[in-house]
Amino acid sequence: MQEIIDGLPNITSFKEVEKAIKERDKSVLSPSAKNKVNFGSIRSACAIALHMQQPLIPAGGGDLRTADIISNLQYMMDNQGIGDNHNAPVFHWCYKRIGEFIPQLVGEGKEPRAMLEYSGELLYGLRKMGLNDVFDNLIRITTDPAYYHCVEWLGCPWGHAVAPSTPVQDYRLNVKAWQSNFAAIFGMDALKRVRGFSPSEMALPNHPDTAYEFVKTLRDCGFTWVLVQEHTVERPDNGHGVENKHIPHRLVCRNSNGDEASIIAIIKTQGSDTKLVAQMQPYYEAKSLSRATLNGKEIPQLVTQIADGENGGVMMNEFPPKFMEVSRESTGSDTPMMNATEYLEHLESMGITEKDFPVVQPLFQKRIWDRMKAGCTDAKKKLAETIDELKKEDGRFHMDGGSWTSDLSWVNGYQNVLDPMNQLSAKFAQKVLNSKVSQDAPKYRNAVFHLLVSQTSCFRYWGQGTWTDYAREICRRGMEIIDNDF
């Protein structure tokens, strides 16, 4: 597959991706890889994931309306005297360094593990900058069988969209676009091994209809598990938080019509703090744990964390030596490093599968289902009325979804971004999706590209001002493209 087509990333090879997913093997690990960890004797394990993202922004020139869309990293490189932009060269190293660490440790006979989540727009931006050394390192650890068991890639939305406030059909496009782009870079065999999904900002929808579509999208696209922030889910029986955070759960989402979709949930504990991964906190927490009982069987618990792989002094400076130290110390111990799919496949070898995991659902849904029955007459209308009632009774109740932080909304105060974004989405659905234009056509890819870039969470995370101007300009260009070409 071609990675760059007419200057844009390959984000629309959906048919090829769907075919590959259907043909993949059930298991990711080879028999020899499963023997790397003595699962029957270990007490616990730890897993870390590195999240990497740089938005695409219209900043390649002095005029906002005509500026080239470039990576924010490119802007940082070109303007290192502004703010923290001097970190750009270090960020560049952070994006490729795991491709140096893994081979070195494996060469020492050690058993490192890392899960990687790189947004599609970051990968495209890096390639556009000509930073091919990043790809050389990542391709090596992704396509060489010697490192298959050490490195696990996680799927994510191509444009770093937040699921609760992104139209569901666009979120599905984001997921499929990432799969297409990833396969074009690393190959179909590598894509076939991707089973886990990492939502941008750890954002989980809690509106029943949106949450159902979120899980259905992941399952339809071949994902078998999703990373979930502990504070975004509840137990359906009592609405309380997760009891045992270090065993897999089953995320079950029911929509207003009564349809259900479920997927394995790996629980990420605590909030967003790069120190948790930079200082390898999951390893030290795992060392304090013993085996747990699940479905009458004793299993090791898994402590899982994800953090930005480049942001912050601790991640830039402290992570490399600490990762090397823990990789060496944990190898052959009763608390090894493991990746999530590796852990799940060991559980399956014991006869433990998704149906055995305790059930969770998105936050606040128990209060909804206590008042209405899914599948009732005029269910969508009843759901809207129930939500309105609950909001009036309790100012803390909301359907904005949950994420890694409870003090930041991806909706409130951002209508000047969300309105243009939703208008672009509606026009895309009306004119592009209803057209007979091939998904391989340049104008289709161009429209998808602008749609997905417009939905990047960074345009809201960084507050009002320049970043919201970026978002509105990308939406303007997207509307113009659709009006002129469709």
Secondary structure, DSSP 8 states (H G I E B T S, - for coil): --SEETTEE----HHHHHHHHHHS-S-SS-HHHHTTS-TTT-SEEEEEEEEE---EEEEESS-TTT-EEEEHHHHHHHTTTSTTGGGHHHHHHHHHHHHHHHHHHHHTT----EEEEE-HHHHHHHHHTT-HHHHHHHHHHHH-GGGTTTEEEEE--TT-B-GGGS-HHHHHHHHHHHHHHHHHHH-HHHHHT--EE--GGG-B--SHHHHHHHHHHHHHTT--EEEEEGGGEE-TTT----S-TTS-EEEEEE-TTS-EEEEEEEEE-S---HHHHHTTHHHHHHHT---EEETTEEE-EEEEEEEESS-SHIIIIIHHHHHHHHHHHHTTSSS-B--HHHHHHHHHHTT--GGGS-EEEETTHHHHHTT--TT-TTHHHHHHHHHHHHHHH-TT--SS-B-S-SS--SSTT-HHHHHHHHHHHHHIIIIITTS---TTSHHHHHHHHHHHHHTBTHHHHT-SSHHHHHHHHHHHHHHHHHHHH-
